[in-house]
Amino acid sequence: MHTVWRGSISFGLVNIPIKLHAATENKDIKLRNLHAECKSPLKYEKTCPVCEKEVENDEIVKAYEYAKNKFVILDEEELEQLKKENEDKAVEIIDFVKLEEIDPIYFERSYFIAPSEGGTKAYTLLRKALEDSGKIGVAKIIIRSKENLAIVRVYKNTLVMETIHYPDEVRNVADVPNVPSSDDVTEKELDTAKMLIDQLTTEFDPEKYHDEYRNALMELIEKKKGAEQTVTAADKKATTTGNVTDLMAALQASIDKTKKPSAKPATKKKATKMKKNA
């Protein structure tokens, strides 16, 4: 399993060297955009709309747009300095809370926590303490230059870190349009709805849920592959060579067409007479 972060996690005076591994993966089926004519994948280039030209990476600077078309440019050196000042490779658990106190809307991404060399005993200690107390740890960690709020909890026999949104990253629910302010339902309607909920209530089993669209899409793709309904992108070199060959042939044909007919060679008789006169 690929390691995405190395460092340590601490609570009180206990320090645990750890590694983080992504706990989830995106299984969306990625579709490419092809040119319908030659079936080649399309390229997306960085272009300047004012200069009307492609921009190289060394010509790009980072900036913050504080108003429409007004920017504050930030140098790479300044950003790197801020990163070094804040990127302490340690996760400090600052509070312990109950998991149910955090609404799921805050949760962002999950990472499995594995102990690094020398951290097995302390890892086991934290896992057991969280299990027995029924609590989770609230911590801060910097991943890819971004400071994240996170929680540390037990999942089966493994410690898991879940990054969570800061409160100001969760939009104000009062801004959601058209939400009814009162419960305008009858008692009979409510009883029927609650009866339906009771009938559909069961224990959560994640294995029973599947991505039906993804499965159907893969079946369609495999069916088309089996029927050999596939295309191959045009080879760039072959295409270029062909264009050059066609162009050279056209140029040569044009030259041949404009050539003046060559003069007829002198007859043998005329040639002999010219020789005698000489």
C-alpha positions as CSV (number, residue, x, y, z in Angstrom):
1,M,0.0,0.0,0.0
2,H,1.5,3.3,-1.1
3,T,2.7,5.7,1.7
4,V,1.4,9.3,1.2
5,W,2.8,10.8,4.4
6,R,5.5,10.0,7.0
7,G,5.8,11.7,10.4
8,S,4.6,11.1,13.9
9,I,1.5,11.5,16.0
10,S,1.6,12.5,19.6
11,F,-0.8,12.8,22.6
12,G,0.7,14.2,25.8
13,L,4.3,12.9,26.0
14,V,3.6,9.8,23.9
15,N,5.1,10.1,20.4
16,I,4.3,7.5,17.7
17,P,6.2,7.4,14.3
18,I,3.6,6.7,11.7
19,K,2.9,6.4,8.0
20,L,-0.4,7.4,6.3
21,H,-2.0,5.3,3.5
22,A,-5.0,6.4,1.5
23,A,-8.0,4.4,2.9
24,T,-10.3,4.9,-0.1
25,E,-9.9,5.1,-3.9
26,N,-12.0,6.7,-6.6
27,K,-13.2,4.0,-9.0
28,D,-15.0,6.3,-11.4
29,I,-14.5,5.2,-15.0
30,K,-12.4,7.9,-16.8
31,L,-13.4,8.6,-20.4
32,R,-11.1,10.4,-22.8
33,N,-12.1,13.0,-25.4
34,L,-10.9,12.0,-28.9
35,H,-10.9,13.9,-32.2
36,A,-13.8,12.3,-34.1
37,E,-11.9,12.5,-37.4
38,C,-8.6,10.7,-36.5
39,K,-9.5,9.2,-33.1
40,S,-6.5,10.9,-31.3
41,P,-6.8,12.0,-27.7
42,L,-7.2,15.8,-27.4
43,K,-4.5,17.9,-25.7
44,Y,-5.3,20.7,-23.3
45,E,-2.8,23.5,-23.4
46,K,-2.3,26.5,-21.2
47,T,-2.8,29.6,-23.3
48,C,-3.0,33.3,-22.6
49,P,-6.2,34.9,-24.0
50,V,-4.5,38.3,-24.3
51,C,-1.2,37.3,-25.9
52,E,-2.9,34.5,-27.8
53,K,-0.1,32.1,-27.4
54,E,0.7,28.9,-25.4
55,V,2.4,29.6,-22.0
56,E,5.3,27.5,-20.7
57,N,5.5,26.5,-17.1
58,D,8.4,28.8,-16.3
59,E,6.2,31.7,-17.5
60,I,3.4,31.1,-15.0
61,V,3.2,32.8,-11.6
62,K,0.7,32.2,-8.7
63,A,-1.6,34.9,-7.6
64,Y,-4.7,35.6,-5.4
65,E,-7.6,37.3,-7.1
66,Y,-8.9,39.7,-4.3
67,A,-11.3,41.5,-6.7
68,K,-12.4,41.1,-10.3
69,N,-9.2,41.1,-12.5
70,K,-7.1,42.4,-9.5
71,F,-4.4,40.1,-8.2
72,V,-1.7,39.8,-5.5
73,I,1.2,37.9,-7.0
74,L,2.9,35.4,-4.6
75,D,6.5,34.3,-5.3
76,E,7.4,30.6,-5.1
77,E,10.1,31.6,-2.5
78,E,7.5,33.2,-0.3
79,L,5.2,30.2,-0.6
80,E,8.0,27.8,0.1
81,Q,9.0,29.8,3.2
82,L,5.5,29.7,4.6
83,K,5.4,26.0,3.9
84,K,8.7,25.4,5.8
85,E,7.5,27.5,8.8
86,N,4.3,25.5,9.2
87,E,5.2,22.0,8.0
88,D,6.1,20.3,11.2
89,K,6.0,16.6,10.5
90,A,4.1,15.9,13.6
91,V,0.4,15.4,14.3
92,E,-0.5,16.6,17.8
93,I,-3.8,15.4,19.2
94,I,-5.2,18.5,20.9
95,D,-8.6,17.3,22.2
96,F,-10.5,14.1,22.7
97,V,-14.3,14.1,21.9
98,K,-17.1,11.6,21.1
99,L,-17.5,10.7,17.4
100,E,-21.2,11.3,17.4
101,E,-20.6,15.0,18.3
102,I,-19.2,15.6,14.8
103,D,-21.7,15.8,12.0
104,P,-20.8,13.8,8.9
105,I,-20.9,17.0,6.8
106,Y,-17.4,17.8,8.2
107,F,-15.7,14.6,7.0
108,E,-13.5,14.8,4.0
109,R,-10.9,12.0,3.3
110,S,-9.8,8.9,5.2
111,Y,-6.2,7.6,5.7
112,F,-5.1,4.4,7.4
113,I,-2.4,4.9,10.0
114,A,0.4,2.4,10.2
115,P,3.2,2.5,12.8
116,S,6.7,3.1,11.5
117,E,9.8,1.4,13.0
118,G,9.8,1.6,16.8
119,G,6.2,2.8,17.0
120,T,4.3,-0.5,17.5
121,K,3.9,-0.4,21.3
122,A,2.8,3.3,21.4
123,Y,0.4,2.7,18.4
124,T,-1.2,-0.3,20.3
125,L,-1.5,1.9,23.4
126,L,-3.3,4.7,21.6
127,R,-5.6,2.2,19.8
128,K,-6.6,0.5,23.1
129,A,-7.1,3.7,25.0
130,L,-9.4,5.1,22.2
131,E,-11.3,1.8,22.2
132,D,-11.9,1.6,25.9
133,S,-12.7,5.3,26.3
134,G,-15.1,5.5,23.3
135,K,-13.4,8.7,22.2
136,I,-11.7,10.0,19.1
137,G,-8.7,12.4,18.9
138,V,-8.9,15.9,17.3
139,A,-5.6,16.9,15.6
140,K,-4.0,19.1,13.0
141,I,-1.8,18.0,10.2
142,I,-0.2,19.6,7.1
143,I,-0.7,17.5,3.9
144,R,0.5,18.9,0.5
145,S,1.0,22.4,1.9
146,K,-2.5,22.6,3.4
147,E,-3.2,22.6,7.1
148,N,-6.0,20.1,7.8
149,L,-8.1,19.6,10.8
150,A,-8.4,15.8,11.4
151,I,-9.7,13.2,13.8
152,V,-8.0,10.0,14.8
153,R,-10.2,7.0,15.5
154,V,-10.2,3.2,15.6
155,Y,-11.6,1.3,12.5
156,K,-11.6,-2.4,13.1
157,N,-8.1,-3.1,14.4
158,T,-6.5,-0.1,12.7
159,L,-6.1,3.6,13.6
160,V,-7.6,5.9,11.0
161,M,-7.1,9.6,10.4
162,E,-9.9,11.5,8.7
163,T,-9.4,15.0,7.5
164,I,-12.4,17.2,8.3
165,H,-13.5,20.6,7.1
166,Y,-13.0,23.7,9.2
167,P,-16.3,25.4,10.3
168,D,-15.9,28.3,7.8
169,E,-15.5,25.7,5.0
170,V,-19.1,24.4,5.6
171,R,-21.6,26.7,3.9
172,N,-24.3,28.4,5.9
173,V,-27.4,26.2,5.8
174,A,-29.6,29.3,6.0
175,D,-28.4,30.1,2.4
176,V,-30.1,27.0,1.0
177,P,-33.1,28.2,-1.1
178,N,-36.7,27.0,-0.9
179,V,-36.4,25.1,2.4
180,P,-39.9,24.9,4.0
181,S,-39.9,26.5,7.4
182,S,-42.8,24.5,8.9
183,D,-44.0,20.9,9.0
184,D,-47.1,21.2,7.0
185,V,-48.1,17.5,7.1
186,T,-51.0,15.6,8.6
187,E,-50.7,13.1,11.4
188,K,-51.8,10.3,9.1
189,E,-49.1,11.2,6.5
190,L,-46.5,11.2,9.2
191,D,-47.6,7.8,10.7
192,T,-47.5,6.3,7.2
193,A,-44.0,7.7,6.5
194,K,-42.7,6.4,9.9
195,M,-44.3,2.9,9.2
196,L,-42.4,2.8,5.8
197,I,-39.2,3.7,7.6
198,D,-39.7,0.9,10.1
199,Q,-40.3,-1.6,7.3
200,L,-37.1,-0.6,5.5
201,T,-34.9,-0.4,8.6
202,T,-32.0,-2.9,8.7
203,E,-28.4,-3.2,9.8
204,F,-26.0,-1.4,7.6
205,D,-24.2,-3.8,5.3
206,P,-21.9,-1.9,2.9
207,E,-21.4,-5.0,0.8
208,K,-25.0,-4.9,-0.5
209,Y,-24.5,-1.6,-2.2
210,H,-23.0,-1.4,-5.7
211,D,-22.4,1.3,-8.3
212,E,-24.9,0.1,-10.9
213,Y,-24.0,2.8,-13.4
214,R,-20.3,1.9,-13.3
215,N,-21.0,-1.8,-13.6
216,A,-23.3,-1.2,-16.6
217,L,-20.7,1.1,-18.3
218,M,-18.0,-1.5,-17.9
219,E,-20.3,-4.2,-19.3
220,L,-20.9,-2.0,-22.3
221,I,-17.2,-1.3,-22.8
222,E,-16.3,-5.0,-22.5
223,K,-19.1,-5.9,-25.0
224,K,-17.8,-3.4,-27.5
225,K,-14.2,-4.7,-27.0
226,G,-15.4,-8.3,-27.6
227,A,-17.2,-7.3,-30.8
228,E,-14.0,-5.5,-31.9
229,Q,-15.8,-2.1,-32.0
230,T,-12.6,-0.3,-31.2
231,V,-10.5,2.4,-32.8
232,T,-6.8,3.2,-32.8
233,A,-5.5,6.7,-32.5
234,A,-3.6,7.9,-35.6
235,D,0.2,7.7,-35.2
236,K,1.5,11.2,-35.1
237,K,4.8,10.4,-36.9
238,A,3.0,8.5,-39.7
239,T,0.5,11.3,-40.1
240,T,3.3,13.9,-40.3
241,T,5.3,11.9,-42.8
242,G,2.2,11.3,-45.0
243,N,1.5,15.1,-45.1
244,V,5.1,15.8,-46.0
245,T,5.1,13.2,-48.8
246,D,1.8,14.5,-50.2
247,L,3.1,18.0,-50.1
248,M,6.4,17.0,-51.9
249,A,4.4,15.1,-54.5
250,A,2.2,18.1,-55.1
251,L,5.2,20.5,-55.4
252,Q,7.0,18.1,-57.8
253,A,3.9,17.8,-59.9
254,S,3.6,21.6,-60.0
255,I,7.2,21.9,-61.1
256,D,6.8,19.2,-63.8
257,K,3.7,21.0,-65.1
258,T,5.5,24.3,-65.5
259,K,8.6,23.0,-67.2
260,K,9.1,24.2,-70.8
261,P,9.5,21.4,-73.4
262,S,13.2,20.9,-74.1
263,A,14.6,21.8,-77.5
264,K,14.8,19.0,-80.0
265,P,18.4,17.7,-80.6
266,A,20.0,18.7,-83.9
267,T,19.7,16.2,-86.8
268,K,22.7,14.2,-87.8
269,K,22.9,16.0,-91.1
270,K,22.9,19.5,-89.5
271,A,25.5,18.4,-87.0
272,T,27.8,17.2,-89.8
273,K,27.4,20.4,-91.7
274,M,28.3,22.5,-88.7
275,K,31.4,20.3,-88.1
276,K,32.6,21.0,-91.8
277,N,32.1,24.7,-91.4
278,A,34.2,24.6,-88.3
